[in-house]
Amino acid sequence: MIPAALDGVPGLTFDAEGTCTIDLEAWRRSRDRFTAAIEEALASGRLDAFEPSVEACRSFRPFLFEVEARKLPFAKVQLAGPATVRWVARTHTGAPTSDVPELDQQLFRLAMAKSLALVKAVRRAGATPIIYLDEPGLYALERGNVRHLVVMKELGMLVVALQREGALVGVHCCSNTDWAQVMGLGLDLLSIDARLSLDAVLEERTAWLNFLTSGATLSLGIIPTDLASSFELGELCDSVEASLRATTPASLPFEGLLSRMLLTPACGLGMRSVLDAERITAQVREAQKRLRAVASGRA
């Protein structure tokens, strides 16, 4: 995930676990040229060079082909978000890249170029883009940290830029964080692990109400993707229904909230076998049927 988001950065190396390191000497030699390429692409809107390379994502071209061939109305893409990338990637000295101001800003602008390129590519294929910025690193978000507040402002700017390009924009965070700040980003979608984070999100009552009244909704990771996890599908659905009923304001129809909510696996399926991915996807569909029945009053 992180190497794909940093694809093209001068001096980048990564290991089999995806741990990314940027050699500052190599980066400095090509820094100005790379910055100029990013800024020219953003200014002109010609962002093809920042679409995923074959090395970063072999499935991207086949994916676009399928979107166009099937005439899909929506298509979802995902990219590691700028907060996670800058906090997780390291320089060759072991320091976070966010400790090097010029590199830090270059990586933010790169995230903007890459995410806009994804959105434009999906639009060319004829679909409305849904883009998720994958931000597991937000577990470390501290409201009292000024640098973190700046990163959140930048994340909000990226959300607006993608929306202006015609995308529906979500943030995915599979850990708990300062949900009030995240819900204040102006998102269309908030993607969470239901068992881990739904109640924590709902506890932020004012932020949750503002989030709902803005027209945003949850992308609820209802089916665990941890293969060691045990669960009963009916209990998961009942728990989600109970939590939402207890916290949905009387001014907002509960059934409407439930019907517009997206259901997904709790986290990505990229490291799962085909059989496991198919099973989890089928369970998501079954959960969707159950909750739609509740929303329509048939349950």
N, C-alpha and C positions, 0 to 999 in steps of 0.2 A: 504493500500500500504506500509506504513512504518513498521507496525508490521510484515508483511510478509517478508520484507527484513531483519528484525532484529530477526527473529524467531531463538530461541536457545541461544540468548545472556543471560548470567547469570544476574539475577536481573531485567530482563525486565518485565514491566507491561504496559498495555495500556487500555484506556477507550473505550466507545462505538463510540467515534468520531475518534479513531485511534491515539490519542495523546500518544506518547511513552515516558516512564520514565525509567531510569536505576538507580537502587539503588546501589550506589558505594560500600557500604560495602558488599552487596551480590555479586556484580561483582568481587570485589577483592578476595573473598574467592575461586572463581573458575576461576579466570582470567588465571592463568598459564596453567591449564588443557585445557581450551577452546582454548587458543592460540596455544598450542601444537597440538591439533586436527586439527585446520585450516592449520597449516604449514605442518603437515604430509600429509594431503590430497592434498595440492597444490604440494608438492614435489613428491608424488607418482602418482598423476593423478587419484587416486581413490576417487572420489568426491560424491559418492552416498549419503553419510550421509548429504550432503548439498543441496540435492534436496528438493523442497518444501514438508513439512510435511502435513499430512492430515488436521491438525489444521490450517495451514497457507494457504492451497489451496486445497480444496476438489476435484476440477475439474482436477488437474494435471494428475493423472493416466488415467482417462477417455480420456483426451485430447491426451495423447501419444498413447492410444489404437486406437483412430480414425485416427491419423496421419499414423500409421502403416497399419491399415486395409484399408484405402483409397489409400495407396501408394502415398501420397502427395509429390511432388518434393520439396516444401518449407513449413516451419511451423514457425510461429512467436511466440516468448515468450517475456516477458517484466518483468523488475525488477526495483524497485526504485533505482536510481543511488546513488553513494557514496557521492556526494556533498550534495544532498538534505537530505539524511538520516542523515548525520553527522551535518548538520546545523539545522535540524528540531527537532531531538530527544534531550531530555533533561536529565540531571542527576536529582537525587532526590532533589538537592539544587536549581534547576531551571536554571542552567547554560547549555549552549549547550554542547553536548558530545565532540565537537571539541576543547573545552577548556581543556580537559583531554588528554594529548598527547598519553599516552599508549592506552587508550580506542579509541581515534581517529584512530590510526593506526590499531588497531584490527578490527574496523568496516570497514575500507577500505579493509583489507585482507579478511574479511568475504564476502564483496560484490564481490570480485574477485572469491572466492570459490563458492558462490551461482550462479553467472552468468555463470561460466565455467561448473558447474554441469548442469544447464539448457541446455546449448549448447550440452554437451555430451549426455544428455538424448534424445534430438531431433535427433541427429545423429544416436543413437542406433535404433531409430524408423524408420530410413531410409530416413529422409528428410534433406535438407540443412537448417540449423538454421538461422533465422533472429531474432536478439535480439535487443530490444530497451531498453536503459537505460533511465528511466523516471526521468527527472531532472527539475521539476517545480521550485525548489529552486534557479535555476540559475538566476532568476530575481534579486537576491541580489548580483550577481557577480560584483566585483569592480576591474578594471584593476590595480589600485594603491595599492591594498591590497596584501601584500606579501603572506599571508596565503592562500588567494584565488588563487593566481598564482600557489602555490604548489598543491592545490587541482586539478586545471586544468591539471597540469603535470601528476598527478596520474590518472586522468580520461583518459588522452591520453594513458598511459601505459595499462590501462584496455582494451581500444579499441584494441590495438595491440595484447594483449594476447588472446582476443576473436577471432580476425581475424586469428591468427595462429592456432586456434582450428577449423577453417573452417567455421566460422560464418560470415554473413553479419551483420554489426553493425550500429545501429542508436542511436541517442539521440533524445528524445522527450522533448520539452519544450513548455508549453502552455501559457507562458508569454514572454514578451520581455526581452532581455538580451544583452550582448556584443556579437553580432552574429559573428563578425570577429574572436573572440577567439574560439567560438564553432565550426565554420567552419574550423578552423585550427587544429582540433583534429585528422584528418585522417579518418573521418567517411566514411561509404558507404552511409548512409542515414541521412537526417536531417528532423525530424518530427515536423511540426509547425501548428498552427492555421492560416489558410490562411487569414481570414479577419483581424485578429489581427496583424500578423507578416510578411506576405509575402513582403510587401513594405519595411519594416524595414530591412529584410534580403537583398533585392535587392539593397538597398542603400549602402551596404558595397561592392562597385564595385570590388575592387581588390580581397578581400576574396572570393566573389561570383565567379569570373572568375577562381581563383585557385581551388575552390571547384568543379566547373564543369569540368575543364580540368583534374582533378584527376580521373574522372570517377564516382564521387559521384552524387547523385541526391536527390531531395526532396521527402519526404513522406508528401504530402500536405493534411492537415485536412480541406477539402473543405466544408463539411456539418456541420453547428453548432449543438452542442449537448445540448446547453442550450435551454430547452423547451420553455422558454419565448421569445426566439429570433424569429424575423420575417425575411423572406428572400424570394427571387424569384430565383429559381435554375438557370435559364438562365442568370440572371444578375451576379450571383456568377461566373459562367463559363466565361462570357465575361470579367469580371474584372480580373480574373486570366490570361486569354489570353492576354489582353491588357498590364498588368504589365510585363509579361514575354517577350512579343514582344519588348517592349520599352527598355529592359535592356539586352537582350541576345546579346552577341558580334557577329559581322558579321562573325567571324571565326568559329562560332558554329552554325550548322543548327538548327533553331528554332523547326522544326518538330521533329527532333531527340530528342531534350531536352524534348519536350512535351510527346513523345511516351514512354520514359523510366521513367517518373515520376510516383510515386505511389499516389493514391488517397485514403483517409481514412476519417472517421468522425474526427471532430476537436479535440475531446478528448475521453476518455474511455466511454464505454457503460455499465460498470458493475453496475451502480446504476440506470439504466433505465429499464422500463418494457420491456417484450418481444415484445409487439406491437410497442413501440417506437423504440426499437433496429432494428426491421425488417423494419420499415418505413425509418429510417435513412440509413440503409444499402442499401435499394432500391434506395434512392436518390443518394448515392455514385455511384452506378452502372450507373444511368442515367447520372450523371456528367461525368463519365468515357467515356460513349458512345459519349457524345457531344465533349469532348476534343480530343478523338481519331479521330473523324470525322474531326476536325480542323487539326490535325497532318497529316492526310492522304490526305488533300486537298479537302474533300468532303463537307465541311461546308462553 
